[in-house]
Amino acid sequence: MFPSLVPLPFESHFPVGTPEVALDFIKHLLQYNPKQRPGAIDALTHPFFSELRLTRVELPGNQGVVPLEMYNWTQEEYNA
C-alpha cells in the first residue's frame, strides 16, 4: 500500500516573491494534456512578456533595445 501524501501548493516550489504573472505563465505551460499546452506564438502572447511589447525596452548589457519588428508575425507563423 502507498503512503498517504499531502500535495504541496504549486507556489511553494518557487522563491518567495516570485511574481504572480510568472507563476501563471508556468502553470499555462505545464499542462498535463499536450493538446491544452500553448504553442510558441500563444505562449509569447502571455502577459508575462508584456514588458517586451513596450515601445523601448532596453536589453541587458548595453545590447540596445528590443526590435518591435519581432512581434510582426505572419499569418503562417500564427497558424503554426
N, C-alpha and C positions, 0 to 999 in steps of 0.2 A: 504494500500500500504506500502511496506517495504521501509525503508530509504536507500538511496544510500550509500554504504560503500566502502571505498577505502582499498584494502588489503595492509597489511604491508609486506615488504620483509621478507622472511624466516629468514635471518640472524639477523634481528632486535630483535628477541626473545632470543638472546644469548648475553652474555657479550662481550664487545669489546675485540678483541684479541683472540677470540675462533679460534683455528686452522682450516684452510680450510678443512683439511682431516677429522676432527671431524664433521664438518657440512655436508660434502659429505657422511660420514657414516650414519648420522642420516637421511638424505634425502633418502639414499639407503634403510633404514629400514622402513621408513614411506611411504610406497606405498599404495594408496587407494585400488587398486585391490590386494587381497590376493595372487593371482597366480604370481604376479610380485615381491612379497616380497622374500628376500633371506631366505634360510634355515639356520640353525645354522652353518653348516660347511662352506657354502658360505659366511656368514657374517664374520666368522673368517679369511677368506682369504682376506678381505678388507685391503687396505694399512694402515688403522687406527691401525691395530695390527702388523704392520711390525717390530716395535721395539721388540716385544716379540719373533720374529723369529731370532734375533741376537744370536750369539754364547754364550754370557754371559750377561744376563740381571739380575741385582740384584733386588730382591723383597724388598719392603719397610719393615722397622722394623727389619733388620738383619735376615730375614727369609731364606736367601740363594739365589740361582739362579733358574730361570725358567727351569725346566727339558725339554730338547728338545724332549724327547720321547712323550710329549703331542701332538706333531704335526705329529706323525707317525700313521695317520688314516688308518683304514682298508677300503677295497672297500665297505663293508657293511655300514660303517659309512658315506662314501661319498654318497651312494645311498639313505640314509635315508632322 
